[in-house]
């Protein structure tokens, strides 16, 4: 090996590099293969790039012509013997480029190996930079101790040489690799794909740089690793590729960091797709299996899992007393305006008081496993769970950090006495590693998420705690959002339902049925409402309204409007006047709101339809404020939508409301509804009204069944808006229930009408009311004859109550007085008020009507 390699520069002592060791990059070093006789037998593209010689100009020639220094045979022989002993050599020297330029280089010579039956050496060179001074000890150890694994493969892709780093990467000793192919010694490490790439390099001579793949090592077969590899061709004199220089770098840490980042990023898109607490918990479990863990358990505090009705679960579980604890830092002074649950601080104090002596009451909210059916889990979805990893107690959930237990063997021994069933499951299914992360959001304790590995034999590492914490933190925010929304939605729905009528008193005039359907959970409860209000004279008012918006504010506004309508209806106002008063009220309410509508109850865009049905005349008088017209089904089945005069929505002011009057014969059906029933994303109002008419025309159904059927047909899926539907079937109050007499303006006629009243009551079987009714008729008729203008009429109606009415042409309302003991009169209306259930006055276009109502004796309906 007289010319196996260049000698070191005389007198030059190697020195340590000025840059950190990991700064040395050998991927682009000029590399050649030199035989034991000093002949170049392999030449790479990087060598050509450094010195300018093509492979055909170098291969087959002595390497000595490349040197730009005097030969030193003795030193060269020493270097050859060192390399034959398997140590390798490194040093510095000068080489000559093809253009004659002399450049200093760092030289490295590998230990001897055999290629095609010849003794050869791998020689690499790097141009020396002025700022670099590489020490001899660093260069000596480079080929064997470099962080980059290196090997030389022959044309049959068999190992002919490798350094110590590559031996450590694969965990297979050098003697088991040399002379064999990668697929023979490292099965399952994508050896087939790698050998395909190397064949391509042999065929084309084009290097492959930075090819990444995932595999494992015989030294640690349970843990996946990532490698970055480069394949450089070795060429001969004819530029024929005669082998491969193979370099590999372990990039597992970088790969794991990328995987963890992708895991957390993907979680944001797949967890929290709904505002449902249980669904969100299950999404967390499903997402983490199997990409992060083999078993995931999500346990939530009972009030968190059931924010609408705390403690209520499938299977009949009863209510819980454990609070949903909130965790403010005692020293953290917060702005009073900071949004918090009003009871959070109090709940937290209660939780801290009981934390030392009690375990939290949690319920299993989500779980997922690589094994079908989650056989590893003791508890099922919805069942009570009180597990906190020992020796921790409730304070772990309140203020603890995530727990990492890489090996569960000792942990299972701790639970053998206290938790024998759980310890048995750990052993049975090979649960070997665990991370437990408290779920907290906005300083509120939500529960606990546990990640466990069994099938994946690689234990959790400390670096896995951060992605586990991030996954749980993202899910916790979604759970807390869902909890808060569900609680507000439940409160709004409870308020809405409490403000809607629980009974619909149609009396003998109407059969009534209704349906109210809140919007889906995403959009929340709205402000739709309806009502049935009994009026004087056996008449009944039907009301339906809609407040724009969703949530508690819309429900509260609806309650204010419904109360106002009741108050105005008690004044017996006609529909147009009632809507005018309601419009004024809405304007005043809106003007009284603080700037920006901070209270959330501003009335904006409310609509209403108000109708009065009189069973005696069978007339229905209606007016609307921006609301859709009613649907009417005649007794013969014809459907129509009466054209009512349009009125503006409530709160606009400045425009009048008008009434319309239609006749509703016995058995007619009238339907009042809100726009959510007829409008939607897939249909306009006109199409919706057509479908509504077809649904209302169904025959053979009871009123309640028809109401349910209409809603099901028009709304087969959850809708974006509330829906209210009010159906009423009309009845006539015939001659056997109504009697009317003209009264002459003669005081002497009063006695005769008292007698007529007594005979009528006996014919109706109401003898018990004979005396009081005579007194009422006498008082009301006398007042009309004495103080009012004619014509005067007396009318008696029998339905669920006995109604007595006296009408006249005067617009002056009588006034109830408390007469003094010395007064000769003034006690009439006082006696009437004492003898009746209620009494009042209503005004008509012709004058007024004084009316009274008396309860019927039991069994006389």
Residue, then its C-alpha position, 0 to 999 in steps of 0.5 A: x500500500x505504498x500509495x494507499x493514502x497521502x501522508x500528513x503534512x510534515x510538522x503539522x500537528x492536528x488540533x481540536x475543531x473550533x466549532x462544536x462536534x455536531x456541526x461537522x456535516x459529512x454528507x457532502x465529503x469527497x469519497x473514494x475507494x482505494x485498493x491496498x496497492x494505492x489504486x483508485x477503484x471507486x470514485x464518487x460525484x462529491x470527489x469529482x466536485x471537489x477535485x474536478x476529475x471525472x471517474x474515468x480520469x481517476x479510477x485505475x490510476x495510483x492515488x499518488x498523482x492527486x497529492x500535492x506534497x512529497x511522498x513519505x513511504x515510511x509514513x504511508x506504510x504505517x498508516x496502512x498497517x494502522x488501517x489493516x488493524x481496524x483502527x482507521x486514520x485521519x489527518x491533513x494534507x494538500x491535494x491538487x485539483x484538475x486545474x492545478x490549484x493546490x488545496x488543503x484537506x482533512x483526510x480520513x481513511x477507514x479500516x480495511x475491508x474487502x470489495x470484490x475480493x480485494x483489500x480496499x480502504x474508504x478515503x474521504x476528504x473535506x476542504x479545510x476552512x481557514x476558521x477550522x482546526x480539527x484535532x487529531x483525536x476527533x478525526x481519528x474517531x470520526x468514522x467509528x464514532x460519528x453520529x452518522x451511520x455509514x456503510x459500503x454496499x457492493x453491487x449485490x447490496x451486501x455489506x462490505x464495511x460499516x462503522x460503529x454508529x450504524x451497528x448501534x442503530x440496527x442493534x445487529x453486530x458487524x460480523x452478522x451484517x458483512x456479506x449479507x443484505x439489509x433485508x436478510x439481517x433487518x427484516x421489517x425495517x422497510x428493507x425492501x423499499x431501501x434496497x429498491x432505492x439503492x438499486x436505482x442509484x446503482x442503475x442511474x448513478x444519481x444519489x438519493x439524499x435525506x430519505x426518511x423512513x420509520x423502523x425499529x432496532x433489535x436493541x429496542x424492538x418495541x420502540x419505533x424510530x425514524x431515520x434519514x438516509x443518503x445513498x451515494x454511488x461509487x464509480x470506477x474508471x469507466x464511470x460505472x457504479x460499483x457500489x453504494x456509500x450508505x449514510x444514515x442519521x437517527x432523527x427519531x426525536x425530530x420525527x416524534x416532535x412532528x408526530x406530537x405536533x400533528x397529534x395536537x393540531x388534528x385534535x383541534x379539528x376532530x374534538x368538539x364538533x358539537x355542543x354536547x358534553x358526552x359527545x365531546x368526551x367520547x370524541x377525545x377518547x376516539x381520537x387518541x386511540x390508537x395513535x397515542x394510547x391503547x385505552x383512553x378513559x374520560x371521567x367527568x364530575x357529575x355536575x359537569x356531565x349533566x349540566x342541565x339536570x345535574x346527576x341525571x344519567x341513563x339507568x336511573x342514577x340519582x342526583x348528586x351532591x358533589x359540586x362542580x368545583x372551580x379553582x380560583x387562585x386565592x391570591x389572584x385578584x381578578x377584575x370584577x367584570x371577568x366572566x365567571x360562573x356566579x357560583x364558581x367561587x362558592x363551589x370551590x370553597x365547598x370542594x376544598x373543604x371536603x377534598x381531604x376526606x372524600x373522593x370526587x363523584x365522577x361518571x364515565x363519559x367516554x372511553x375507547x380501546x384497541x380491543x372491541x368493547x373496551x374489556x379492560x374497563x371496569x366501568x361503562x359509560x354513565x356509571x359512577x367512577x371514583x378512581x384517582x391514581x393512588x396515592x393521590x386524592x381529590x387535590x390532584x384534580x384540583x391543583x395537581x400536574x399530570x401523572x406519568x407512570x412508565x411502568x405499572x407493575x409496582x402501581x398495580x401492587x399498590x392497588x391489589x388490596x384497595x382496588x383488587x378488580x382494577x389490579x386484576x384487569x391490569x395484569x390480565x390485559x397487560x396494561x403497562x404504562x399510564x398518563x393521567x391528566x386532570x381536566x380543567x378549563x377556566x379555573x374549573x375542575x371538569x374531571x380526569x382523562x387517563x391514557x393507557x398502553x398495552x398492545x403498544x409495548x413502548x412505555x410512555x415517556x416524559x415527552x409524551x406528557x406535553x401532548x397528553x396535556x395539550x389534548x386534554x386541555x383542548x378537550x376540556x375547553x370544548x367540554x366546558x363550552x358545551x357544559x356552559x352552553x347546555x346549562x344556559x340552554x337548559x335554563x332558557x328552555x326551562x324558562x321558556x316552558x315555564x312561561x308558556x301556558x300549561x293548560x289551554x282553556x278553550x271552554x265550550x267554544x274551542x277544542x285546543x291542541x298545541x305543540x312547541x318545539x325548541x330549536x336544536x342545541x346548536x342554535x338554542x331556545x328562541x322566543x316563540x310563544x302561544x296562548x289561549x285566553x278566556x274572555x267575557x261573554x264565552x269568547x276566547x282569544x287565541x295568540x301566537x307570537x315570535x321574538x327574534x333571537x335565541x337564548x335566555x334573553x329571547x325567552x325572557x322577552x317572550x315572557x314580558x310580551x305574554x304577560x302584557x297580552x294577558x293584561x291587555x286582554x283582561x281589558x277586553x280590547x279589540x285585536x287592533x287596539x290590543x296590538x297598538x297598545x302592545x306596540x307602544x309597550x315594546x317601544x317603551x321597553x326598547x327605549x328603556x334599555x341601556x345603550x347597546x342592549x346590555x340586558x339582553x331583553x331588547x325587543x327587536x323584530x317581535x311579531x304577533x297575531x291576536x284573534x278573538x272567537x265568539x261561539x255565539x256569532x261564530x265570528x273570529x276577529x283577527x289582527x296581526x303585527x308582522x306575523x304569517x296569516x292563520x290557516x283555516x280548514x272548513x268543515x268540508x276540508x277546504x284549506x285557506x289562508x285568510x288575507x288579513x290586513x298586514x301590520x308592521x312588526x311590534x316596536x316600529x310604531x307609526x303605522x296602524x293595525x287593522x282587523x279582519x272578521x271571518x266566519x268559522x262554522x261549527x267544526x272549523x279548524x284554525x291554525x296559528x303558527x310561527x314562521x319556523x314551521x313554514x320556513x327553512x333552508x330548503x324551502x320558502x314561506x309559500x312552499x311551507x304554507x302549501x305543505x302546512x295546508x296539506x298536513x292540516x287537511x288530514x282526516x280521522x285524527x284527533x286534534x292532539x294527534x293532528x298537531x303532532x303529525x303536522x309538526x313531524x311532516x313539516x320538520x322531520x329533522x332538527x330545525x334552526x328556529x323554534x316552532x309553535x303551533x296552536x290548533x283550535x276546532x270551533x263549536x257553536x253556543x246554540x239556542x239551548x245555551x244562550x237566551x237574549x231579551x230586549x229590556x224596555x226603559x221602564x223601571x217597572x219591567x225589572x220584576x218581570x225579567x227577574x221572573x223570566x230569569x228564575x224560570x230559565x234557570x229552573x229549565x237549565x237545572x240551575x235552581x241553586x243559582x236562582x236567588x243570586x242570579x235574580x239579584x244580579x239581574x235586578x241590580x244590573x238592569x235597574x242601573x241600565x234603565x236608570x242611568x244608561x241609554x237604550x236600547x238595553x238587552x239582557x243575555x244569559x249564557x250557560x257554558x262552564x260558568x253562568x254568564x249574565x250580560x246587560x248591554x246599553x248604548x252608554x259609554x259610561x262605565x259603572x264604578x264600584x263604591x263602598x257606601x256609608x251606613x247613612x247612604x241610601x244607595x251605592x251598594x248594588x255593584x258591591x253586592x254583585x262583586x260579592x256574589x260572582x266569581x268575577x265581573x267587568x265591563x267591555x266596550x262595543x261600537x254600540x256602547x258597553x256591556x256589563x257582565x258577570x260570571x258565576x260558578x256552576x253547581x257541581x254536576x250541572x255542566 
